[in-house]
Amino acid sequence: MRILIVTGACKEQVINGVVRTLEQLKDELKKLGHTVSFITPVNFLTVPLPKYNDIKIALNVWPKVGRMIQKELEFAKKNKEKLVIHIATEDTLGYFARRYCLKNNLKFTTSYHTSFDKYIKLYAPFIPIKIPQKFLKNFHSAAYKTLVTTKSMKEDLKKIGFDPEKLAVWTRGANHGAFKNPKRINLQYKRPIWLYVGRVSIEKNIRAFLKLDLEGTKIVVGKGPDLNELKQEFPNVIFKGEKTNGELASYFASADVFVMPSLTDTFGIVIIEGLQCGTPVAAYPVTGPKDILEGTNGGVLNKDLKVAALEALKLNRDDCKEIAKKYTWENCAKIFLANTAPN
């Protein structure tokens, strides 16, 4: 098949969970013999998204995006292929791609990566949460299927009116590149080493981690709008900036516990990456962490994050690696294909 992915998040701008998912998905789909192409903001005029300046919002989308989809249809027809259209983000690109598909009776799927309603509640609490929830429900309602990260996220979306028959659970992986055999490095800091990996911003609830009274050293790997402020506020924390691939895997493998303070992530690929490197996880019992860690020996969930961190320190690293084995990008691609709607 010819597979077209429309996404407002792309590797040319930022490396986040959405981008990592789509890039790994592309590689796995190509291994299976499919052709994969993208429509991203790099094809358009853009402006930075407030608070997320590394993410750009496409401006001159209509009718250009329609012409690009039509071109893909023509390529598919010429090569006697079926065209699959997947809309990955609910931004201007996603909205107008959706509009073109509906106008021309084209089937498409969507995916739900980010709980924007929760983000808006954090950044603009004066906006009633039902407004973004209504938008999200309406956006995804026209899709053949909406791929969601976990069973608990599926339940959350059912509660706000999503059609459960159209929701399919779509897991992630970590079995790629340096994460297969991460190299430990000698971190010259007092043990235990408590690691946070992710965006340094309000929606990640990072202060809950930084405020913990824990013996040892806290290390933060990542960048974001709150980085400079937090450096000043927490001078005893080691801020390493953004790390990728082998360097990131080495930090995971060399830490004693990976602490995930987020209350809003829909999955948390970093959890799987940490487990893949043998690092136990401490997290709150919320969507994402509880779907991966509940009932396992790979992490500890507790409403008291300090308790979770201290208990996670006692876990066996080999058990963590064993849990990670069931999360593969190959399986991620198979679930994607099983829920497509070819044109």
NULUM-170581 format. One record per residue (C-alpha): residue number from 1; residue in three letters; x negated, y, z. Coordinates in nm, 3 decimals. Example, Ala and Ser with C-alpha at 12.3 -4.5 7.8 and 13.67 -1.06 7.14 Angstrom:
2
@seq 1, type ala, X -1.230, Y -0.450, Z 0.780;
@seq 2, type ser, X -1.367, Y -0.106, Z 0.714;
//
This chain:
343
@seq 1, type met, X 0.000, Y 0.000, Z 0.000;
@seq 2, type arg, X -0.092, Y 0.365, Z -0.027;
@seq 3, type ile, X -0.065, Y 0.523, Z 0.318;
@seq 4, type leu, X -0.033, Y 0.899, Z 0.363;
@seq 5, type ile, X -0.084, Y 1.041, Z 0.713;
@seq 6, type val, X 0.025, Y 1.398, Z 0.785;
@seq 7, type thr, X -0.148, Y 1.533, Z 1.095;
@seq 8, type gly, X -0.220, Y 1.867, Z 1.256;
@seq 9, type ala, X -0.515, Y 1.717, Z 1.446;
@seq 10, type cys, X -0.818, Y 1.621, Z 1.239;
@seq 11, type lys, X -1.187, Y 1.542, Z 1.290;
@seq 12, type glu, X -1.296, Y 1.862, Z 1.113;
@seq 13, type gln, X -1.151, Y 2.060, Z 1.404;
@seq 14, type val, X -1.154, Y 1.852, Z 1.721;
@seq 15, type ile, X -1.216, Y 1.499, Z 1.849;
@seq 16, type asn, X -0.929, Y 1.403, Z 2.079;
@seq 17, type gly, X -0.714, Y 1.098, Z 2.138;
@seq 18, type val, X -0.494, Y 1.164, Z 1.836;
@seq 19, type val, X -0.792, Y 1.207, Z 1.603;
@seq 20, type arg, X -0.971, Y 0.899, Z 1.738;
@seq 21, type thr, X -0.655, Y 0.693, Z 1.693;
@seq 22, type leu, X -0.598, Y 0.806, Z 1.334;
@seq 23, type glu, X -0.963, Y 0.767, Z 1.233;
@seq 24, type gln, X -0.984, Y 0.414, Z 1.375;
@seq 25, type leu, X -0.647, Y 0.333, Z 1.218;
@seq 26, type lys, X -0.777, Y 0.450, Z 0.879;
@seq 27, type asp, X -1.083, Y 0.225, Z 0.905;
@seq 28, type glu, X -0.876, Y -0.081, Z 0.999;
@seq 29, type leu, X -0.619, Y -0.020, Z 0.725;
@seq 30, type lys, X -0.895, Y 0.008, Z 0.466;
@seq 31, type lys, X -1.040, Y -0.323, Z 0.585;
@seq 32, type leu, X -0.700, Y -0.475, Z 0.508;
@seq 33, type gly, X -0.710, Y -0.341, Z 0.152;
@seq 34, type his, X -0.484, Y -0.037, Z 0.184;
@seq 35, type thr, X -0.556, Y 0.312, Z 0.050;
@seq 36, type val, X -0.540, Y 0.586, Z 0.315;
@seq 37, type ser, X -0.522, Y 0.961, Z 0.262;
@seq 38, type phe, X -0.453, Y 1.258, Z 0.490;
@seq 39, type ile, X -0.281, Y 1.593, Z 0.476;
@seq 40, type thr, X -0.442, Y 1.812, Z 0.745;
@seq 41, type pro, X -0.476, Y 2.183, Z 0.828;
@seq 42, type val, X -0.805, Y 2.201, Z 0.632;
@seq 43, type asn, X -0.589, Y 2.221, Z 0.318;
@seq 44, type phe, X -0.414, Y 2.539, Z 0.439;
@seq 45, type leu, X -0.461, Y 2.882, Z 0.592;
@seq 46, type thr, X -0.472, Y 2.844, Z 0.970;
@seq 47, type val, X -0.457, Y 3.026, Z 1.302;
@seq 48, type pro, X -0.588, Y 2.891, Z 1.637;
@seq 49, type leu, X -0.336, Y 2.737, Z 1.873;
@seq 50, type pro, X -0.326, Y 2.941, Z 2.198;
@seq 51, type lys, X -0.519, Y 2.767, Z 2.477;
@seq 52, type tyr, X -0.637, Y 2.511, Z 2.219;
@seq 53, type asn, X -0.857, Y 2.726, Z 1.995;
@seq 54, type asp, X -1.028, Y 2.424, Z 1.842;
@seq 55, type ile, X -0.691, Y 2.314, Z 1.703;
@seq 56, type lys, X -0.567, Y 2.517, Z 1.406;
@seq 57, type ile, X -0.205, Y 2.558, Z 1.301;
@seq 58, type ala, X -0.138, Y 2.552, Z 0.925;
@seq 59, type leu, X 0.045, Y 2.859, Z 0.790;
@seq 60, type asn, X 0.114, Y 2.843, Z 0.415;
@seq 61, type val, X 0.269, Y 2.498, Z 0.436;
@seq 62, type trp, X 0.585, Y 2.527, Z 0.224;
@seq 63, type pro, X 0.610, Y 2.433, Z -0.060;
@seq 64, type lys, X 0.247, Y 2.323, Z -0.085;
@seq 65, type val, X 0.290, Y 2.021, Z 0.141;
@seq 66, type gly, X 0.576, Y 1.900, Z -0.079;
@seq 67, type arg, X 0.356, Y 1.914, Z -0.388;
@seq 68, type met, X 0.087, Y 1.717, Z -0.204;
@seq 69, type ile, X 0.335, Y 1.445, Z -0.104;
@seq 70, type gln, X 0.469, Y 1.433, Z -0.460;
@seq 71, type lys, X 0.115, Y 1.390, Z -0.590;
@seq 72, type glu, X 0.068, Y 1.091, Z -0.357;
@seq 73, type leu, X 0.393, Y 0.942, Z -0.487;
@seq 74, type glu, X 0.268, Y 0.976, Z -0.843;
@seq 75, type phe, X -0.066, Y 0.814, Z -0.754;
@seq 76, type ala, X 0.118, Y 0.525, Z -0.591;
@seq 77, type lys, X 0.347, Y 0.478, Z -0.890;
@seq 78, type lys, X 0.055, Y 0.490, Z -1.133;
@seq 79, type asn, X -0.130, Y 0.222, Z -0.936;
@seq 80, type lys, X 0.186, Y 0.018, Z -0.876;
@seq 81, type glu, X 0.163, Y 0.070, Z -0.501;
@seq 82, type lys, X 0.422, Y 0.136, Z -0.233;
@seq 83, type leu, X 0.379, Y 0.469, Z -0.053;
@seq 84, type val, X 0.399, Y 0.481, Z 0.327;
@seq 85, type ile, X 0.441, Y 0.828, Z 0.480;
@seq 86, type his, X 0.351, Y 0.874, Z 0.845;
@seq 87, type ile, X 0.396, Y 1.208, Z 1.024;
@seq 88, type ala, X 0.168, Y 1.208, Z 1.328;
@seq 89, type thr, X 0.226, Y 1.551, Z 1.484;
@seq 90, type glu, X 0.521, Y 1.782, Z 1.550;
@seq 91, type asp, X 0.355, Y 2.101, Z 1.421;
@seq 92, type thr, X 0.417, Y 2.311, Z 1.108;
@seq 93, type leu, X 0.268, Y 2.043, Z 0.884;
@seq 94, type gly, X 0.481, Y 1.774, Z 1.041;
@seq 95, type tyr, X 0.794, Y 1.987, Z 1.031;
@seq 96, type phe, X 0.770, Y 2.076, Z 0.661;
@seq 97, type ala, X 0.656, Y 1.727, Z 0.560;
@seq 98, type arg, X 0.964, Y 1.596, Z 0.740;
@seq 99, type arg, X 1.179, Y 1.855, Z 0.562;
@seq 100, type tyr, X 1.044, Y 1.749, Z 0.219;
@seq 101, type cys, X 1.100, Y 1.380, Z 0.294;
@seq 102, type leu, X 1.459, Y 1.439, Z 0.402;
@seq 103, type lys, X 1.529, Y 1.661, Z 0.102;
@seq 104, type asn, X 1.398, Y 1.395, Z -0.138;
@seq 105, type asn, X 1.532, Y 1.084, Z 0.041;
@seq 106, type leu, X 1.184, Y 0.958, Z 0.129;
@seq 107, type lys, X 1.143, Y 0.724, Z 0.424;
@seq 108, type phe, X 0.883, Y 0.810, Z 0.685;
@seq 109, type thr, X 0.766, Y 0.714, Z 1.032;
@seq 110, type thr, X 0.644, Y 0.937, Z 1.315;
@seq 111, type ser, X 0.433, Y 0.893, Z 1.625;
@seq 112, type tyr, X 0.462, Y 1.044, Z 1.972;
@seq 113, type his, X 0.116, Y 1.122, Z 2.106;
@seq 114, type thr, X 0.168, Y 1.421, Z 2.335;
@seq 115, type ser, X 0.432, Y 1.517, Z 2.590;
@seq 116, type phe, X 0.460, Y 1.878, Z 2.476;
@seq 117, type asp, X 0.762, Y 1.933, Z 2.699;
@seq 118, type lys, X 0.540, Y 1.872, Z 3.005;
@seq 119, type tyr, X 0.266, Y 2.097, Z 2.865;
@seq 120, type ile, X 0.514, Y 2.378, Z 2.806;
@seq 121, type lys, X 0.638, Y 2.337, Z 3.163;
@seq 122, type leu, X 0.280, Y 2.394, Z 3.283;
@seq 123, type tyr, X 0.193, Y 2.687, Z 3.057;
@seq 124, type ala, X 0.537, Y 2.852, Z 3.030;
@seq 125, type pro, X 0.747, Y 2.741, Z 3.329;
@seq 126, type phe, X 1.011, Y 3.004, Z 3.248;
@seq 127, type ile, X 1.118, Y 2.798, Z 2.943;
@seq 128, type pro, X 1.382, Y 2.535, Z 3.036;
@seq 129, type ile, X 1.232, Y 2.189, Z 2.975;
@seq 130, type lys, X 1.545, Y 2.080, Z 2.788;
@seq 131, type ile, X 1.455, Y 2.314, Z 2.498;
@seq 132, type pro, X 1.131, Y 2.138, Z 2.394;
@seq 133, type gln, X 1.289, Y 1.801, Z 2.472;
@seq 134, type lys, X 1.575, Y 1.877, Z 2.234;
@seq 135, type phe, X 1.327, Y 1.981, Z 1.964;
@seq 136, type leu, X 1.123, Y 1.662, Z 2.006;
@seq 137, type lys, X 1.431, Y 1.441, Z 2.000;
@seq 138, type asn, X 1.560, Y 1.612, Z 1.685;
@seq 139, type phe, X 1.221, Y 1.600, Z 1.513;
@seq 140, type his, X 1.181, Y 1.224, Z 1.557;
@seq 141, type ser, X 1.545, Y 1.126, Z 1.510;
@seq 142, type ala, X 1.521, Y 1.120, Z 1.130;
@seq 143, type ala, X 1.224, Y 0.882, Z 1.124;
@seq 144, type tyr, X 1.259, Y 0.516, Z 1.032;
@seq 145, type lys, X 1.054, Y 0.436, Z 1.344;
@seq 146, type thr, X 0.874, Y 0.641, Z 1.606;
@seq 147, type leu, X 0.557, Y 0.482, Z 1.739;
@seq 148, type val, X 0.503, Y 0.546, Z 2.110;
@seq 149, type thr, X 0.204, Y 0.464, Z 2.326;
@seq 150, type thr, X 0.348, Y 0.251, Z 2.607;
@seq 151, type lys, X 0.657, Y 0.076, Z 2.740;
@seq 152, type ser, X 0.701, Y 0.336, Z 3.013;
@seq 153, type met, X 0.678, Y 0.617, Z 2.756;
@seq 154, type lys, X 0.952, Y 0.441, Z 2.562;
@seq 155, type glu, X 1.166, Y 0.441, Z 2.875;
@seq 156, type asp, X 1.091, Y 0.810, Z 2.936;
@seq 157, type leu, X 1.201, Y 0.900, Z 2.584;
@seq 158, type lys, X 1.518, Y 0.693, Z 2.613;
@seq 159, type lys, X 1.612, Y 0.904, Z 2.915;
@seq 160, type ile, X 1.602, Y 1.225, Z 2.711;
@seq 161, type gly, X 1.812, Y 1.086, Z 2.429;
@seq 162, type phe, X 1.576, Y 0.907, Z 2.187;
@seq 163, type asp, X 1.729, Y 0.607, Z 2.008;
@seq 164, type pro, X 1.559, Y 0.303, Z 2.171;
@seq 165, type glu, X 1.613, Y 0.096, Z 1.856;
@seq 166, type lys, X 1.382, Y 0.332, Z 1.670;
@seq 167, type leu, X 1.101, Y 0.330, Z 1.927;
@seq 168, type ala, X 0.809, Y 0.089, Z 1.880;
@seq 169, type val, X 0.523, Y 0.048, Z 2.129;
@seq 170, type trp, X 0.190, Y 0.116, Z 1.959;
@seq 171, type thr, X -0.119, Y 0.041, Z 2.169;
@seq 172, type arg, X -0.476, Y 0.164, Z 2.123;
@seq 173, type gly, X -0.825, Y 0.014, Z 2.131;
@seq 174, type ala, X -1.185, Y 0.081, Z 2.232;
@seq 175, type asn, X -1.374, Y -0.199, Z 2.056;
@seq 176, type his, X -1.572, Y 0.023, Z 1.822;
@seq 177, type gly, X -1.928, Y 0.146, Z 1.771;
@seq 178, type ala, X -2.134, Y 0.205, Z 2.084;
@seq 179, type phe, X -1.846, Y 0.102, Z 2.311;
@seq 180, type lys, X -1.904, Y -0.261, Z 2.212;
@seq 181, type asn, X -2.245, Y -0.271, Z 2.383;
@seq 182, type pro, X -2.295, Y 0.050, Z 2.581;
@seq 183, type lys, X -2.640, Y 0.130, Z 2.714;
@seq 184, type arg, X -2.670, Y 0.224, Z 3.080;
@seq 185, type ile, X -2.881, Y 0.529, Z 3.161;
@seq 186, type asn, X -3.050, Y 0.620, Z 3.487;
@seq 187, type leu, X -2.846, Y 0.913, Z 3.612;
@seq 188, type gln, X -3.062, Y 1.095, Z 3.866;
@seq 189, type tyr, X -2.782, Y 1.184, Z 4.104;
@seq 190, type lys, X -2.665, Y 1.063, Z 4.443;
@seq 191, type arg, X -2.443, Y 0.756, Z 4.421;
@seq 192, type pro, X -2.159, Y 0.677, Z 4.390;
@seq 193, type ile, X -2.109, Y 0.862, Z 4.063;
@seq 194, type trp, X -1.748, Y 0.964, Z 4.000;
@seq 195, type leu, X -1.685, Y 1.042, Z 3.634;
@seq 196, type tyr, X -1.416, Y 1.246, Z 3.459;
@seq 197, type val, X -1.399, Y 1.241, Z 3.079;
@seq 198, type gly, X -1.154, Y 1.457, Z 2.888;
@seq 199, type arg, X -1.038, Y 1.806, Z 2.811;
@seq 200, type val, X -1.120, Y 2.059, Z 3.082;
@seq 201, type ser, X -0.782, Y 2.228, Z 3.109;
@seq 202, type ile, X -0.479, Y 2.271, Z 3.333;
@seq 203, type glu, X -0.266, Y 1.996, Z 3.179;
@seq 204, type lys, X -0.527, Y 1.733, Z 3.268;
@seq 205, type asn, X -0.483, Y 1.810, Z 3.640;
@seq 206, type ile, X -0.862, Y 1.812, Z 3.672;
@seq 207, type arg, X -0.866, Y 2.013, Z 3.995;
@seq 208, type ala, X -0.707, Y 1.715, Z 4.172;
@seq 209, type phe, X -1.031, Y 1.528, Z 4.098;
@seq 210, type leu, X -1.271, Y 1.812, Z 4.166;
@seq 211, type lys, X -1.117, Y 1.884, Z 4.509;
@seq 212, type leu, X -1.156, Y 1.526, Z 4.634;
@seq 213, type asp, X -1.376, Y 1.487, Z 4.940;
@seq 214, type leu, X -1.597, Y 1.204, Z 4.818;
@seq 215, type glu, X -1.955, Y 1.104, Z 4.900;
@seq 216, type gly, X -2.183, Y 1.100, Z 4.596;
@seq 217, type thr, X -2.171, Y 1.303, Z 4.276;
@seq 218, type lys, X -1.886, Y 1.416, Z 4.052;
@seq 219, type ile, X -1.966, Y 1.444, Z 3.680;
@seq 220, type val, X -1.739, Y 1.606, Z 3.422;
@seq 221, type val, X -1.783, Y 1.523, Z 3.053;
@seq 222, type gly, X -1.577, Y 1.739, Z 2.821;
@seq 223, type lys, X -1.497, Y 2.093, Z 2.720;
@seq 224, type gly, X -1.192, Y 2.317, Z 2.734;
@seq 225, type pro, X -1.053, Y 2.660, Z 2.823;
@seq 226, type asp, X -1.105, Y 2.620, Z 3.200;
@seq 227, type leu, X -1.468, Y 2.506, Z 3.183;
@seq 228, type asn, X -1.643, Y 2.829, Z 3.284;
@seq 229, type glu, X -1.393, Y 2.901, Z 3.561;
@seq 230, type leu, X -1.434, Y 2.554, Z 3.710;
@seq 231, type lys, X -1.813, Y 2.573, Z 3.693;
@seq 232, type gln, X -1.795, Y 2.880, Z 3.915;
@seq 233, type glu, X -1.535, Y 2.730, Z 4.147;
@seq 234, type phe, X -1.709, Y 2.394, Z 4.193;
@seq 235, type pro, X -2.089, Y 2.456, Z 4.187;
@seq 236, type asn, X -2.166, Y 2.109, Z 4.327;
@seq 237, type val, X -2.002, Y 1.934, Z 4.031;
@seq 238, type ile, X -2.221, Y 1.838, Z 3.733;
@seq 239, type phe, X -2.066, Y 1.962, Z 3.408;
@seq 240, type lys, X -2.222, Y 1.790, Z 3.106;
@seq 241, type gly, X -2.014, Y 1.936, Z 2.822;
@seq 242, type glu, X -1.877, Y 1.727, Z 2.537;
@seq 243, type lys, X -2.034, Y 1.390, Z 2.460;
@seq 244, type thr, X -1.939, Y 1.147, Z 2.183;
@seq 245, type asn, X -2.009, Y 0.794, Z 2.062;
@seq 246, type gly, X -2.317, Y 0.630, Z 2.219;
@seq 247, type glu, X -2.389, Y 0.913, Z 2.460;
@seq 248, type leu, X -2.033, Y 0.906, Z 2.592;
@seq 249, type ala, X -2.038, Y 0.526, Z 2.621;
@seq 250, type ser, X -2.360, Y 0.551, Z 2.823;
@seq 251, type tyr, X -2.200, Y 0.791, Z 3.072;
@seq 252, type phe, X -1.909, Y 0.552, Z 3.117;
@seq 253, type ala, X -2.139, Y 0.252, Z 3.161;
@seq 254, type ser, X -2.360, Y 0.436, Z 3.410;
@seq 255, type ala, X -2.084, Y 0.573, Z 3.635;
@seq 256, type asp, X -1.945, Y 0.387, Z 3.935;
@seq 257, type val, X -1.579, Y 0.490, Z 3.890;
@seq 258, type phe, X -1.391, Y 0.673, Z 3.617;
@seq 259, type val, X -1.132, Y 0.902, Z 3.778;
@seq 260, type met, X -0.826, Y 0.989, Z 3.566;
@seq 261, type pro, X -0.628, Y 1.267, Z 3.740;
@seq 262, type ser, X -0.390, Y 1.344, Z 3.452;
@seq 263, type leu, X -0.015, Y 1.327, Z 3.509;
@seq 264, type thr, X 0.081, Y 1.401, Z 3.148;
@seq 265, type asp, X -0.122, Y 1.173, Z 2.918;
@seq 266, type thr, X 0.092, Y 0.936, Z 2.714;
@seq 267, type phe, X -0.175, Y 0.663, Z 2.710;
@seq 268, type gly, X -0.535, Y 0.762, Z 2.780;
@seq 269, type ile, X -0.779, Y 0.600, Z 2.537;
@seq 270, type val, X -1.051, Y 0.702, Z 2.781;
@seq 271, type ile, X -0.915, Y 0.443, Z 3.027;
@seq 272, type ile, X -0.972, Y 0.165, Z 2.774;
@seq 273, type glu, X -1.313, Y 0.306, Z 2.683;
@seq 274, type gly, X -1.408, Y 0.309, Z 3.051;
@seq 275, type leu, X -1.292, Y -0.050, Z 3.101;
@seq 276, type gln, X -1.477, Y -0.155, Z 2.784;
@seq 277, type cys, X -1.795, Y -0.020, Z 2.946;
@seq 278, type gly, X -1.722, Y -0.208, Z 3.270;
@seq 279, type thr, X -1.621, Y 0.098, Z 3.469;
@seq 280, type pro, X -1.327, Y 0.064, Z 3.711;
@seq 281, type val, X -1.059, Y 0.333, Z 3.696;
@seq 282, type ala, X -0.885, Y 0.537, Z 3.965;
@seq 283, type ala, X -0.559, Y 0.706, Z 3.864;
@seq 284, type tyr, X -0.212, Y 0.811, Z 3.967;
@seq 285, type pro, X 0.073, Y 0.559, Z 3.910;
@seq 286, type val, X 0.213, Y 0.741, Z 3.605;
@seq 287, type thr, X 0.284, Y 0.670, Z 3.237;
@seq 288, type gly, X -0.035, Y 0.559, Z 3.065;
@seq 289, type pro, X -0.249, Y 0.444, Z 3.360;
@seq 290, type lys, X 0.024, Y 0.224, Z 3.508;
@seq 291, type asp, X 0.090, Y 0.058, Z 3.170;
@seq 292, type ile, X -0.276, Y -0.035, Z 3.135;
@seq 293, type leu, X -0.385, Y -0.097, Z 3.494;
@seq 294, type glu, X -0.084, Y -0.216, Z 3.693;
@seq 295, type gly, X -0.128, Y -0.577, Z 3.804;
@seq 296, type thr, X -0.491, Y -0.593, Z 3.691;
@seq 297, type asn, X -0.834, Y -0.588, Z 3.857;
@seq 298, type gly, X -0.957, Y -0.307, Z 3.635;
@seq 299, type gly, X -0.839, Y -0.011, Z 3.835;
@seq 300, type val, X -0.647, Y 0.122, Z 4.131;
@seq 301, type leu, X -0.329, Y 0.330, Z 4.117;
@seq 302, type asn, X -0.230, Y 0.540, Z 4.416;
@seq 303, type lys, X -0.046, Y 0.865, Z 4.482;
@seq 304, type asp, X -0.351, Y 0.954, Z 4.690;
@seq 305, type leu, X -0.629, Y 0.983, Z 4.431;
@seq 306, type lys, X -0.904, Y 0.962, Z 4.695;
@seq 307, type val, X -0.770, Y 0.626, Z 4.814;
@seq 308, type ala, X -0.757, Y 0.504, Z 4.453;
@seq 309, type ala, X -1.117, Y 0.616, Z 4.392;
@seq 310, type leu, X -1.256, Y 0.448, Z 4.703;
@seq 311, type glu, X -1.068, Y 0.123, Z 4.635;
@seq 312, type ala, X -1.176, Y 0.123, Z 4.269;
@seq 313, type leu, X -1.539, Y 0.135, Z 4.386;
@seq 314, type lys, X -1.497, Y -0.220, Z 4.516;
@seq 315, type leu, X -1.384, Y -0.371, Z 4.184;
@seq 316, type asn, X -1.584, Y -0.606, Z 3.963;
@seq 317, type arg, X -1.720, Y -0.458, Z 3.639;
@seq 318, type asp, X -1.683, Y -0.787, Z 3.451;
@seq 319, type asp, X -1.310, Y -0.789, Z 3.528;
@seq 320, type cys, X -1.284, Y -0.444, Z 3.370;
@seq 321, type lys, X -1.448, Y -0.563, Z 3.048;
@seq 322, type glu, X -1.215, Y -0.862, Z 3.035;
@seq 323, type ile, X -0.904, Y -0.641, Z 3.056;
@seq 324, type ala, X -1.032, Y -0.420, Z 2.772;
@seq 325, type lys, X -1.051, Y -0.717, Z 2.534;
@seq 326, type lys, X -0.677, Y -0.719, Z 2.466;
@seq 327, type tyr, X -0.683, Y -0.359, Z 2.342;
@seq 328, type thr, X -0.821, Y -0.363, Z 1.988;
@seq 329, type trp, X -0.799, Y -0.130, Z 1.690;
@seq 330, type glu, X -0.721, Y -0.433, Z 1.473;
@seq 331, type asn, X -0.403, Y -0.490, Z 1.673;
@seq 332, type cys, X -0.327, Y -0.117, Z 1.659;
@seq 333, type ala, X -0.332, Y -0.135, Z 1.276;
@seq 334, type lys, X -0.114, Y -0.447, Z 1.270;
@seq 335, type ile, X 0.154, Y -0.279, Z 1.485;
@seq 336, type phe, X 0.142, Y 0.026, Z 1.257;
@seq 337, type leu, X 0.192, Y -0.187, Z 0.945;
@seq 338, type ala, X 0.473, Y -0.388, Z 1.105;
@seq 339, type asn, X 0.674, Y -0.067, Z 1.152;
@seq 340, type thr, X 0.621, Y 0.103, Z 0.816;
@seq 341, type ala, X 0.893, Y 0.207, Z 0.573;
@seq 342, type pro, X 0.743, Y 0.189, Z 0.221;
@seq 343, type asn, X 0.885, Y 0.411, Z -0.056;
//
